[in-house]
Amino acid sequence: MTTTMRLGQRRGGRALAAAGVAGALALVAVGCGGSEGYAVPDRVCGVPVDADTLSPLLPDGEKLTENHRDKGPGSESCRVTVDDTLVLYLAGDITDRGTDAVSLADRGLRRLGEPALVQGVGDRAAVADGGAKAMASCTYEGEPRQFVGLVQLESDAPVPAETAERRDALLAFLKSWFPAAGKAQGCAP
């Protein structure tokens, strides 16, 4: 399933809240043609998020598109593109409890650059230069399981440009997206 957003210039959450109604009315009135950018959504890949935490991870552009993929029971992914360039990959998987899904030895996390464990997200979380991953115990279809969420920047020129700011932005977004993503996949704490 692909979703496209073209609602005026890219804005942060506060501006989006003020412009959201006007942008939505403008979209209804004039359609998608002639827009000059995209609005930062308060939902990404079907999951509610704080637009202020998503905005720093998105480059400027004209059109934001989401492409959802159901990878089977308990496993979903979504690709977010801006102007046909992949910029963000989100994945959520429900796994058996006890699976060490967030480990500094994990090749996937190491590939994202200098992973470090962080507090405040799920049971265990890590942030790297180009992504973040968290896991949390939950109940799925009446069984004890765990939800694993991955946020991965895909652009050759990720934003924010400065690594420390990017890592902070990834952590802020993970805190917003991760609990809602687990809930959306039916994995209740």
C-alpha positions in Angstrom: 0.0 0.0 0.0 1.4 3.4 -1.0 0.4 6.7 0.6 1.4 10.0 -0.9 1.3 13.4 0.9 1.5 16.7 -0.9 0.1 19.4 1.4 2.3 22.5 1.0 5.8 23.2 2.3 7.4 20.8 4.8 6.7 22.1 8.3 7.4 21.0 11.8 4.6 19.8 14.1 3.6 23.1 15.5 3.3 24.8 12.2 1.6 21.7 10.9 -1.1 21.9 13.6 -1.8 25.5 12.6 -1.7 24.8 8.9 -3.2 21.3 9.0 -6.8 22.4 8.7 -6.0 25.0 6.1 -3.8 22.5 4.2 -6.4 19.9 4.3 -9.0 22.3 3.0 -6.6 23.5 0.3 -6.0 19.9 -0.7 -9.7 19.3 -1.0 -10.2 22.6 -2.9 -7.3 22.3 -5.4 -6.3 18.6 -5.3 -2.7 17.6 -5.3 -1.6 19.5 -8.3 0.4 22.7 -7.8 1.6 22.1 -4.2 5.0 23.3 -3.2 6.2 20.6 -0.9 4.8 18.3 1.7 3.5 18.6 5.3 5.2 16.6 8.0 2.5 14.1 9.0 1.4 13.2 12.5 1.1 9.6 11.4 3.8 7.7 9.6 3.3 4.3 8.1 -0.1 4.1 9.8 1.3 4.8 13.3 0.6 8.1 15.2 3.8 10.0 15.9 4.8 13.4 17.2 5.4 15.4 13.9 8.1 17.4 15.8 10.1 14.2 16.3 9.7 13.1 12.6 10.5 16.4 11.0 14.2 16.5 11.8 14.7 13.2 10.0 13.1 14.3 6.7 14.8 16.3 4.0 13.1 19.2 2.2 11.2 18.2 -0.9 8.0 18.3 -2.8 6.4 14.9 -2.1 6.4 12.4 0.8 5.3 8.9 -0.1 4.9 5.8 2.2 5.1 2.2 0.9 3.8 -0.4 3.4 4.8 -4.1 3.3 3.2 -6.9 5.3 6.0 -9.4 5.6 3.7 -12.1 7.3 2.1 -12.5 10.7 3.7 -10.1 13.2 6.1 -8.5 10.7 5.6 -5.2 8.9 7.9 -2.7 7.2 7.4 0.6 5.5 9.6 2.8 3.3 9.3 6.5 3.4 10.5 8.5 0.3 10.8 12.1 -0.4 10.8 13.1 -4.1 11.2 9.4 -5.0 14.4 9.1 -2.8 14.2 6.5 0.0 14.9 8.4 3.2 13.5 6.3 6.1 12.8 2.6 6.7 10.6 1.4 9.6 10.2 -2.2 10.6 8.3 -3.9 13.4 8.6 -7.6 14.2 7.0 -9.7 16.9 9.5 -12.3 18.1 9.8 -14.9 20.9 10.7 -13.5 24.3 14.3 -14.0 25.1 15.5 -13.2 21.6 18.4 -10.8 21.9 17.1 -8.4 19.3 19.1 -5.4 20.5 22.7 -6.2 20.9 25.8 -4.1 20.3 27.3 -7.1 18.6 24.5 -7.2 16.1 26.0 -6.7 12.6 22.9 -4.7 11.5 23.3 -2.2 14.3 27.1 -2.0 13.8 26.5 -1.3 10.1 24.5 1.7 11.1 27.5 3.2 12.8 28.7 3.2 16.4 25.6 1.9 18.2 25.2 2.7 21.9 22.6 1.5 24.4 20.1 4.1 25.5 17.5 4.3 28.3 13.8 5.3 28.1 12.6 3.1 25.2 11.2 -0.3 25.8 13.1 -3.0 27.6 16.3 -2.4 25.7 17.2 0.1 23.0 20.2 1.3 21.0 20.9 4.3 18.8 23.5 4.5 16.1 24.6 7.1 13.6 22.1 6.0 11.0 19.3 4.3 12.9 17.8 3.0 16.1 16.4 -0.2 17.4 14.3 -1.1 20.5 12.6 -4.2 21.9 9.9 -4.6 24.6 8.0 -7.5 26.2 4.4 -7.7 25.2 1.5 -10.0 24.8 0.5 -10.9 21.2 -2.6 -13.0 20.5 -2.6 -14.1 24.2 1.0 -15.3 24.2 4.1 -13.7 25.9 6.2 -12.2 23.1 8.3 -9.2 22.4 8.1 -6.3 19.9 11.2 -5.2 18.0 11.2 -1.9 16.2 13.8 -0.6 13.8 14.2 3.0 12.5 16.8 3.3 9.7 17.9 6.3 7.7 18.4 5.5 4.1 19.6 8.6 2.4 23.2 9.1 1.3 22.9 12.6 2.9 20.9 11.8 6.1 19.4 14.7 8.2 20.3 16.2 10.5 23.8 16.5 9.0 25.6 16.6 12.3 26.0 13.1 13.8 25.2 14.0 17.4 22.1 15.9 16.4 21.0 13.0 14.2 21.4 10.5 17.0 19.4 12.7 19.3 16.7 13.1 16.6 16.6 9.3 16.1 16.2 8.7 19.8 13.4 11.3 20.1 11.6 9.7 17.1 12.1 6.2 18.5 10.4 7.3 21.7 7.4 8.6 19.8 7.1 5.8 17.2 8.1 2.6 19.0 5.2 2.2 21.6 2.6 3.2 19.0 4.1 0.8 16.4 3.9 -2.1 18.9 0.3 -1.3 19.8 -0.6 -1.0 16.1 0.8 -4.5 15.4 -1.3 -5.9 18.3 1.6 -6.3 20.8 0.2 -4.9 24.1 2.5 -4.2 27.0 
